[in-house]
Amino acid sequence: MAADPNDPDRIFYVAGSTVVYGHLGKTGGQSFLRGHDDDVTCMAVSHSGKLIATGQTGVNADVVLWDAVNGKELFRLSEHDEGVACLAFSPDDRLLVSCGIHADGKIFAWDTETGCIVANGALSPRETNAIAFAPKIQRNGTYYTFGTAGKEEVVIWGCDAGRGLIGGQKCGTGNTKRYFTSCIFSPDSTELYVGSKSGDVSTFNVQGCVLRNWAPCCKGAAQVFMQVDGGRYYLVGGGDGSVGVFNPHKPPTVLDALDYVWEFEGGVTSMSTVNDEGSRSGNPKMVVCTAAGRKYVAYVKRRKAGVANPTPVLLEESHVDAISLVQFAPAGADFGDQGPKAHANSCMQAVVSCGSDGALKAWNLNPRPVCTMRTKVKSTAMAPMCVCVCDQMFMTGWADGHVRAHDNVTGELLWTLPDAHAQGGVTSIAVAHGAHFFCTGGAEGMVRVWDMRKRQLVSTFKEHRNRVVGLTVLTDDLHVVSASRDRSIITWDLVRECRVHQQTQHVGGINACVINQANPEAMQMVSVGQDRSLSFWDLMDRDPLQIVKGAHSQECTCAALSSQGVLATGSKDQTVKLWDFDSGRLLAAQHAHCGSVSSVTFSADGRTLVSGGEDGIVMVWDVAVDR
């Protein structure tokens, strides 16, 4: 994450393979830089704020140079292999230096005006974690100094852009062994300050490349530096979530290192000054991102004894692992601290998201996404496999075979139904409209019906031969439709406990099936799966009404139907598409995620779509379809 030097309230941050930029605290109006096909591993914003550079991991380990004003790609630099570790712009924006990962072992200096290589060499240290330019440029603006830091080594480099030369001098560290994680130069370019995993900051003399001293700053790794008051002192973000102070003129002692400015949840991954009005008043603000997926806004000014600074504000948060499920809550469901009555006359929209690490979160999307509930299930089988949201609680099915119910407001575990499907886990859940029973589907292919109040087994249906991927209770609460990876869709009569009808998809397993219950006399449904097609069915006909072949370029993974008759599908090809349910016509498509789209869900009014992906991102979309 980094702030725009020209607009301190505008920030850039990485989300998977995409760079997102927008203003702090504002909903919508975000812009996206999409040019990578794998996770972005590093980003740098130029000192003028006119350029952005991003590097990625993977086979196509490209460095992309962007125009920060209009978001256009200027140059694509394709010299690294396997991955790019870090990037930095020179103070005059003329040079961009890129460092590869250990497997690549190369360093390049690029001309930002032409995209050409100025100089290149062997990277040192081979495992580089940080890079920083010295503020001063010498020899008529052609000789640049920068430093790299990594595993047990610090190297100070010189680059003669006029002659196309580059070289580095390893700094002496004596008997001190450190794994270095961050670096920054002093304002006069005479010293290089380097943070380590040990939580201390080492000071190196640039002239002789020697270690002058080191000082403790935090208990965790000193991961991030941020200059304050023109370099009079520095804030240091730690791996333990603390933000300490490093004063090069009065290095901190061990006791000083325990006196934090702030403490956050999760290790600090980036810090940047924002809000220049606060800077002019002598009390600037900064935005802090952490490894726990949280983004805070806090004051930069150090906490003083007897003075109560405002508590940091949690601006945004996210999951830190792949998103397995997202689902909107029913209209009027109890979410948030004030309960449903407080929201009775509002346009509140609540959605539940589940991470593959067992993290469960609920979000209020109006007026901007705010997390209203968070909890985490600690289980030997961490991944939730299905979710169903009710008025007062939400139910999840897990790979350990259990069904768990959590309170919508607090996230408290209300009850557990153990071993509902012991072989492979619970893969689908659906609740009756009268809420007097619920159904579960398992990885072994069974469909089971349970009494909601007593949580006792009522019926078991055993005809599927593979995992159940979808369950729908019809509006009469007398029939249930189940879809399975065995290519079959079965309608069950719950009173007679028998199969009423069955459809079989010709090719490929089914991953999702949704039913349009708007017309109870002629209900239709659509199934998606391995064949990458959309198969439209009448509930009581054996053969499909229509097949839209090649709906996605890869396997379709999920589907959802809006109240307006718009079908949304997600795929392993990382796209989300909208279709007209009646005609099967494509309405819109967007390359959204940088991983497989795992789940999609519509709000009750059909105007908002939420998608979750294996890239760990939850995206909220406005849906305005002009048929």
C-alpha positions in Angstrom: 0.0 0.0 0.0 1.2 3.5 -0.8 -0.3 7.0 -0.8 -0.4 9.3 -3.8 2.1 12.1 -3.2 -0.2 14.5 -5.1 -3.3 13.5 -3.2 -2.6 12.2 0.3 -6.1 10.8 0.7 -5.7 8.7 -2.4 -4.1 5.3 -1.9 -2.9 2.4 -4.0 -3.0 -1.1 -2.8 -2.5 -4.6 -4.1 -5.3 -7.1 -4.2 -4.2 -10.4 -5.8 -3.1 -9.7 -9.4 -4.8 -6.2 -9.4 -3.8 -2.8 -8.1 -6.7 -0.9 -6.7 -6.7 2.9 -6.2 -9.3 5.2 -4.7 -9.9 7.6 -1.9 -9.8 6.7 1.8 -13.2 6.1 3.4 -15.1 6.5 0.1 -17.4 3.8 -1.4 -17.2 3.2 -5.1 -15.2 5.2 -7.6 -12.3 2.8 -7.3 -10.1 2.1 -10.3 -8.2 -1.0 -11.1 -4.9 -1.7 -12.8 -5.2 -5.1 -14.5 -2.2 -6.3 -16.3 -0.8 -9.3 -14.4 -1.8 -13.0 -14.5 -0.5 -14.0 -11.1 -0.1 -12.4 -7.7 1.5 -9.0 -7.5 4.4 -9.3 -5.1 5.7 -5.7 -5.0 4.7 -2.2 -5.9 6.4 1.2 -6.0 4.9 4.7 -6.5 7.2 7.4 -7.9 8.1 10.5 -5.9 6.1 12.7 -8.3 3.1 10.4 -8.0 3.0 10.1 -11.8 4.2 6.6 -12.2 3.5 3.2 -10.6 5.5 0.0 -11.0 4.3 -3.5 -10.1 6.0 -6.9 -10.2 4.6 -10.3 -10.1 5.4 -13.9 -9.3 5.0 -16.9 -11.6 6.1 -17.8 -15.1 5.4 -14.4 -16.5 7.4 -12.5 -13.9 6.9 -9.1 -15.6 7.5 -5.6 -14.2 4.7 -3.3 -15.5 5.2 0.5 -15.5 1.9 2.4 -15.3 0.7 6.0 -15.8 -0.8 6.8 -12.3 -2.9 9.6 -13.7 -4.9 7.6 -16.4 -4.1 4.1 -15.3 -2.6 3.1 -18.7 0.2 0.6 -19.1 3.3 2.4 -20.4 5.9 -0.4 -20.5 6.1 -4.1 -19.8 9.6 -5.3 -18.7 10.0 -9.0 -19.2 13.6 -9.8 -18.1 13.0 -11.5 -14.7 12.4 -15.2 -14.2 10.1 -16.8 -11.6 9.4 -13.6 -9.7 10.1 -10.0 -8.7 11.0 -9.3 -5.1 11.1 -5.5 -4.8 11.0 -2.3 -6.8 12.2 1.3 -6.2 12.1 4.6 -8.2 15.0 7.1 -8.1 14.3 10.5 -6.5 13.9 12.1 -10.0 11.7 9.3 -11.3 14.2 8.7 -14.2 15.2 5.2 -13.0 13.4 2.2 -11.8 15.4 -0.6 -10.2 13.9 -4.1 -10.0 15.3 -7.0 -8.0 14.3 -10.6 -8.8 13.7 -13.4 -6.3 16.4 -15.9 -5.2 15.7 -18.2 -8.2 16.1 -15.3 -10.6 19.2 -13.6 -9.0 19.2 -10.5 -11.4 19.0 -6.8 -10.8 18.0 -4.2 -13.5 18.0 -0.5 -13.8 15.4 0.8 -16.3 14.8 4.2 -18.0 11.2 5.1 -17.1 10.9 7.4 -20.2 11.9 4.8 -22.8 11.4 1.5 -21.0 14.9 0.4 -21.9 17.5 -1.3 -19.7 20.1 1.2 -18.4 22.3 -1.4 -16.6 22.0 -4.9 -15.1 24.0 -7.3 -13.0 23.9 -10.1 -10.5 21.7 -9.4 -7.5 23.3 -9.2 -4.1 22.1 -10.3 -1.6 20.7 -13.1 -3.6 17.7 -13.1 -1.3 16.8 -9.4 -1.3 13.9 -8.2 0.8 14.1 -4.4 0.5 15.6 -1.7 -1.7 15.8 2.1 -1.2 17.4 5.0 -3.2 19.5 7.7 -1.6 17.9 11.2 -1.9 21.0 12.8 -3.5 22.0 12.3 -7.1 25.6 13.1 -8.1 27.7 13.8 -11.2 25.3 16.1 -13.0 22.3 14.0 -12.2 23.6 10.7 -13.7 25.0 8.8 -10.7 22.5 7.2 -8.4 23.1 5.5 -5.1 20.8 2.8 -3.6 20.9 0.0 -1.1 19.6 -3.5 -1.0 19.0 -5.6 2.1 18.3 -9.3 2.6 19.6 -12.5 4.2 22.6 -11.6 6.3 23.8 -8.9 3.8 23.5 -5.2 3.1 24.8 -3.9 -0.2 25.2 -0.3 -1.3 25.1 0.2 -5.0 26.1 2.8 -7.5 24.5 3.2 -10.9 26.1 5.5 -13.6 23.2 6.0 -15.9 25.3 8.0 -18.4 27.7 5.1 -19.0 25.3 2.2 -18.3 27.3 0.8 -15.3 26.1 -0.7 -12.1 28.0 -2.2 -9.1 27.6 -2.9 -5.5 29.7 -3.0 -2.3 28.9 -5.3 0.5 28.7 -3.6 3.9 30.7 -5.1 6.7 28.6 -6.4 9.6 31.4 -7.8 11.8 30.1 -10.6 14.1 26.5 -9.3 13.7 24.3 -11.8 11.9 20.9 -10.6 10.9 18.1 -11.4 8.4 17.4 -7.9 7.1 13.9 -6.9 6.1 13.7 -3.2 5.3 15.9 -0.1 4.6 15.8 3.6 4.2 18.5 6.4 3.7 19.0 9.4 5.8 18.0 12.8 4.2 21.6 13.7 3.6 22.4 10.3 2.0 25.3 9.6 4.3 23.7 6.8 6.3 21.5 3.7 5.5 19.2 2.4 8.2 18.3 -1.3 7.9 15.7 -3.2 9.9 15.9 -6.9 10.7 13.8 -9.8 11.8 15.4 -9.4 15.3 13.4 -6.2 15.7 16.5 -3.9 15.7 17.7 -1.2 13.3 21.4 -1.2 12.1 23.0 2.0 10.9 25.6 1.8 8.1 27.9 4.5 6.9 27.5 4.9 3.2 31.0 6.3 2.6 32.8 3.3 4.0 30.0 0.7 3.9 30.6 -0.1 7.6 28.2 -0.8 10.5 28.2 2.0 12.9 25.7 0.8 15.5 22.4 -1.0 16.0 19.4 -0.3 18.3 16.3 -2.4 19.3 13.0 -1.0 18.1 10.3 -3.7 18.4 9.8 -7.3 19.5 8.9 -8.5 16.0 10.7 -7.9 12.7 11.4 -4.3 11.8 9.4 -4.6 8.5 8.6 -1.1 7.5 10.2 2.4 7.8 8.3 5.7 7.5 10.1 9.0 7.6 8.7 11.7 9.9 9.6 15.4 10.1 11.9 15.3 7.2 14.0 12.4 8.6 14.3 13.8 12.2 13.0 10.4 13.2 11.4 7.3 11.7 8.4 5.1 12.6 9.2 1.4 12.4 6.4 -1.1 11.8 7.0 -4.4 13.5 6.0 -8.0 12.7 4.3 -8.1 16.1 1.9 -5.3 15.1 3.7 -2.6 17.0 4.8 0.7 15.7 8.0 2.0 17.4 10.2 5.0 17.0 13.8 5.1 15.7 15.7 8.3 16.3 19.1 8.1 14.6 20.4 10.9 16.8 19.4 9.2 20.0 19.1 5.5 19.3 16.5 3.7 21.4 17.4 1.4 24.3 15.7 -1.9 25.1 13.2 -0.1 27.4 12.4 2.4 24.6 11.7 -0.4 22.3 8.9 -1.5 24.6 7.2 1.9 24.5 5.2 1.7 21.3 3.4 4.4 19.4 0.6 2.1 18.5 -0.2 -1.6 18.5 -2.3 -3.2 15.8 -3.7 -6.6 15.0 -1.3 -8.5 12.7 2.2 -7.6 11.6 2.6 -4.2 10.0 3.1 -4.6 6.2 3.0 -0.9 5.1 2.7 2.6 6.4 2.1 5.8 4.5 1.3 9.4 5.5 -2.1 10.7 4.5 -4.1 13.8 5.0 -1.8 16.8 4.4 -4.1 19.1 6.4 -3.0 17.2 9.5 0.6 17.5 8.4 0.4 21.3 8.3 -1.1 21.3 11.8 1.8 19.3 13.1 -0.4 16.2 13.8 -0.4 14.2 10.5 -2.2 10.9 10.0 -1.0 7.7 8.5 -2.7 4.6 7.0 -1.3 1.3 8.3 -1.9 -2.1 6.7 -1.3 -5.4 8.6 -0.9 -9.0 7.8 -4.3 -9.7 9.4 -6.0 -8.1 6.5 -6.7 -4.8 8.3 -6.3 -1.2 7.3 -6.1 1.5 10.0 -5.9 5.2 10.1 -3.9 6.6 13.0 -2.1 9.7 14.1 1.7 9.8 13.4 2.5 11.9 16.5 4.0 9.8 19.3 1.9 9.0 22.3 2.9 11.0 25.4 2.4 10.2 29.1 -0.9 11.6 30.4 -2.1 12.5 26.9 -4.8 10.5 25.3 -4.5 10.3 21.5 -7.5 9.2 19.6 -7.7 5.4 19.1 -6.7 4.2 15.6 -9.7 3.8 13.3 -10.2 0.5 11.6 -11.0 1.7 8.1 -11.2 -1.6 6.2 -10.5 -5.3 6.7 -10.5 -8.4 4.6 -9.9 -12.2 4.7 -6.3 -13.4 4.6 -7.0 -16.7 2.9 -9.0 -18.0 0.0 -12.8 -17.2 0.1 -14.8 -20.4 -0.1 -18.3 -19.0 0.3 -20.4 -15.8 0.2 -24.1 -15.5 0.8 -26.5 -12.6 1.3 -28.8 -12.6 4.3 -32.5 -12.5 3.9 -34.2 -9.1 4.1 -34.7 -8.1 7.7 -32.2 -10.5 9.1 -30.6 -9.6 12.4 -27.1 -8.3 11.6 -25.1 -5.6 13.4 -25.0 -4.4 17.0 -28.5 -2.9 17.0 -30.5 -5.8 15.7 -33.1 -5.9 12.9 -35.5 -3.2 14.2 -32.8 -0.5 13.9 -32.5 -1.4 10.3 -36.1 -1.9 9.5 -36.4 1.4 7.5 -32.9 1.3 6.1 -31.4 -0.2 3.0 -29.0 -2.4 5.0 -27.5 -5.3 3.0 -25.8 -8.0 5.0 -23.6 -10.7 3.5 -21.7 -13.5 5.1 -18.3 -14.6 3.8 -16.3 -17.7 4.8 -12.6 -18.2 4.4 -10.9 -21.5 3.8 -8.9 -20.9 7.0 -12.1 -21.1 9.1 -12.7 -17.3 9.3 -16.3 -16.3 9.3 -17.3 -12.7 8.7 -20.5 -10.7 8.2 -20.6 -7.4 6.3 -23.0 -4.5 6.1 -22.6 -3.1 2.6 -24.4 0.2 3.1 -23.2 2.9 2.9 -19.8 1.2 2.6 -18.6 -2.4 3.5 -18.2 -2.7 7.3 -17.5 -5.9 9.1 -20.2 -6.3 11.7 -19.3 -9.8 12.9 -16.2 -11.9 12.9 -15.4 -15.3 14.4 -13.1 -18.3 13.6 -13.8 -22.0 14.0 -10.8 -24.0 15.2 -11.2 -27.4 13.8 -9.1 -30.2 12.5 -10.9 -29.6 9.2 -10.7 -25.8 8.9 -12.5 -25.3 5.6 -16.2 -24.5 5.5 -17.9 -26.2 2.6 -21.4 -24.6 2.5 -23.3 -21.8 4.3 -27.0 -20.9 4.7 -28.0 -17.6 6.3 -31.2 -17.3 8.3 -32.9 -14.4 10.2 -31.1 -15.0 13.5 -28.3 -17.3 12.7 -26.2 -18.8 9.9 -25.4 -22.4 9.5 -22.2 -23.8 8.0 -21.2 -27.3 6.9 -17.6 -28.4 7.4 -15.1 -30.9 6.1 -15.1 -32.6 9.5 -18.7 -33.7 8.9 -20.2 -31.2 11.4 -22.9 -28.6 11.0 -22.3 -25.4 13.1 -24.8 -22.6 13.8 -23.5 -19.1 14.7 -25.3 -16.1 16.0 -25.6 -13.4 13.3 -24.7 -10.5 15.6 -22.0 -11.9 17.8 -20.7 -14.9 15.9 -21.1 -17.0 19.0 -21.3 -20.7 18.3 -25.0 -21.6 19.2 -24.9 -25.4 18.5 -23.1 -28.1 16.7 -24.6 -31.1 14.9 -21.8 -33.6 14.9 -21.2 -36.2 12.2 -24.1 -35.0 10.0 -22.0 -36.5 7.1 -19.0 -38.1 8.6 -17.6 -39.4 5.3 -16.1 -36.4 3.5 -18.0 -33.6 5.1 -21.2 -31.5 4.7 -21.2 -29.9 1.2 -24.7 -28.4 1.0 -27.3 -26.9 3.4 -30.9 -25.6 2.8 -33.5 -24.4 5.2 -37.3 -24.7 4.8 -39.2 -21.5 4.2 -41.1 -22.3 7.5 -37.7 -22.9 9.2 -39.1 -26.0 10.8 -36.5 -28.3 9.1 -33.3 -28.1 7.2 -31.6 -30.4 4.7 -27.9 -31.3 4.3 -26.0 -32.9 1.5 -22.7 -34.8 1.9 -19.6 -35.6 0.0 -20.7 -39.3 0.0 -23.9 -38.3 -2.0 -26.5 -38.6 0.8 -29.3 -36.1 1.3 -30.6 -35.8 4.9 -33.5 -34.0 6.5 -33.3 -32.7 10.1 -35.8 -31.3 12.6 -34.7 -27.8 13.2 -35.7 -27.5 16.9 -34.6 -31.0 18.0 -31.8 -31.4 15.4 -32.8 -35.0 15.0 -32.6 -36.9 11.7 -36.0 -37.3 9.9 -35.1 -38.8 6.5 -32.2 -40.0 4.4 -32.0 -40.2 0.6 -29.2 -42.3 -0.8 -29.4 -42.3 -4.6 -26.6 -39.8 -5.5 -23.2 -41.5 -6.1 -21.0 -38.4 -5.6 -21.0 -35.2 -3.6 -24.1 -33.1 -3.4 -23.3 -29.6 -4.6 -26.6 -27.9 -4.3 -29.9 -28.1 -2.3 -33.1 -26.1 -2.8 -36.3 -26.4 -0.7 -39.2 -25.6 -2.9 -41.8 -23.0 -1.8 -44.3 -25.7 -0.7 -41.8 -27.0 1.8 -42.8 -30.5 0.6 -40.1 -31.0 -2.1 -36.3 -30.7 -2.2 -34.1 -30.5 -5.3 -30.6 -31.8 -5.0 -27.7 -31.6 -7.6 -24.7 -33.8 -7.5 -21.3 -34.2 -9.1 -22.6 -37.5 -10.5 -24.3 -35.4 -13.2 -27.8 -35.9 -11.8 -30.5 -33.5 -10.5 -33.2 -35.2 -8.3 -36.5 -33.8 -7.0 -37.5 -35.5 -3.7 -41.0 -35.8 -2.1 -40.4 -35.3 1.6 -43.8 -36.7 2.6 -43.6 -39.9 0.7 -39.8 -40.0 1.1 -39.2 -40.9 -2.5 -37.8 -39.6 -5.7 -40.2 -37.7 -7.9 -38.1 -36.8 -10.9 -34.5 -36.9 -12.2 -32.5 -35.1 -14.8 -29.1 -36.2 -15.9 -26.5 -33.8 -17.5 -24.9 -35.5 -20.4 -21.3 -34.4 -20.0 -19.2 -33.5 -16.9 -20.1 -33.2 -13.2 -22.4 -30.4 -11.9 -20.9 -27.8 -9.6 -23.9 -25.6 -9.0 -27.7 -25.6 -9.7 -30.1 -22.7 -9.2 -33.9 -22.7 -9.5 -36.2 -19.9 -10.6 -39.3 -20.3 -8.3 -41.0 -17.2 -9.5 -43.6 -19.3 -11.3 -44.6 -22.3 -9.2 -46.5 -23.8 -12.1 -43.5 -24.0 -14.5 -40.3 -23.9 -12.5 -37.0 -23.8 -14.4 -33.5 -24.2 -13.4 -29.9 -24.0 -14.7 -26.9 -26.1 -13.9 -23.2 -25.4 -14.5 -20.1 -27.5 -14.1 -17.2 -29.2 -15.7 -18.5 -29.0 -19.3 -18.2 -25.1 -19.1 -21.8 -24.8 -20.4 -25.1 -23.5 -19.0 -27.8 -26.2 -19.1 -31.4 -24.9 -18.7 -34.1 -27.3 -17.5 -37.8 -27.5 -16.8 -38.1 -29.1 -13.4 -40.3 -31.9 -14.7 -38.7 -32.6 -18.1 -35.9 -35.1 -18.6 -34.1 -33.2 -21.4 -32.6 -29.7 -21.1 -34.6 -26.9 -22.7 -31.4 -25.2 -23.9 -27.6 -25.6 -23.6 -25.3 -22.6 -23.9 -22.0 -24.1 -24.8 -18.7 -22.5 -24.0 -20.2 -20.1 -21.4 -16.7 -19.9 -19.8 -13.3 -20.9 -21.1 -12.7 -23.1 -18.1 -14.9 -25.1 -15.6 -17.9 -23.2 -14.2 -17.7 -23.2 -10.4 -20.7 -21.3 -9.1 -24.0 -19.7 -10.0 -26.7 -17.4 -8.5 -30.0 -16.1 -9.7 -31.4 -12.6 -8.9 -35.0 -11.6 -8.3 -34.8 -9.7 -11.6 -34.1 -12.8 -13.6 -30.4 -12.3 -14.0 -28.1 -15.3 -13.8 -24.5 -14.8 -12.5 -21.8 -17.4 -13.0 -18.2 -17.7 -11.9 -15.5 -19.9 -13.2 -11.9 -21.1 -12.9 -11.2 -18.7 -15.8 -11.4 -15.9 -13.1 -14.4 -14.2 -14.7 -17.9 -13.3 -13.5 -20.6 -13.2 -16.2 -24.2 -12.1 -16.2 -26.9 -13.8 -18.3 -30.5 -13.4 -19.1 -32.2 -16.4 -17.5 -35.1 -16.5 -19.9 -33.1 -16.4 -23.1 -29.6 -17.5 -22.0 -28.1 -14.3 -23.6 -24.9 -13.0 -22.3 -25.4 -9.6 -20.6 -22.0 -8.7 -19.2 -18.7 -10.2 -18.4 -15.8 -9.0 -16.2 -12.3 -10.5 -15.5 -12.7 -10.0 -11.8 -10.4 -12.2 -9.7 -6.8 -13.5 -10.0 -7.9 -17.0 -8.9 -10.9 -19.2 -9.4 -14.2 -17.6 -8.6 -15.5 -19.8 -5.8 -18.9 -18.2 -5.0 -21.4 -15.6 -6.2 -24.6 -14.2 -4.5 -27.3 -11.6 -5.2 -29.0 -9.2 -2.8 -32.7 -9.5 -2.4 -33.4 -6.6 -4.8 -31.0 -8.0 -7.4 -29.1 -4.8 -7.7 -25.9 -5.9 -5.8 -23.7 -8.9 -6.6 -21.0 -10.2 -4.4 -18.3 -12.6 -5.6 -15.6 -14.4 -3.6 -12.5 -16.0 -5.0 -9.5 -18.2 -4.2 -7.4 -15.0 -4.3 -8.9 -14.1 -0.9 -10.9 -11.1 -2.3 -14.6 -10.3 -1.8 -15.8 -8.0 -4.6 -19.1 -6.0 -4.5 -20.7 -5.1 -7.8 -23.5 -2.8 -8.8 -25.8 -4.6 -11.2 -27.7 -2.4 -13.7 -28.8 -4.5 -16.7 -30.4 -2.9 -19.7 -32.1 -5.7 -21.6 
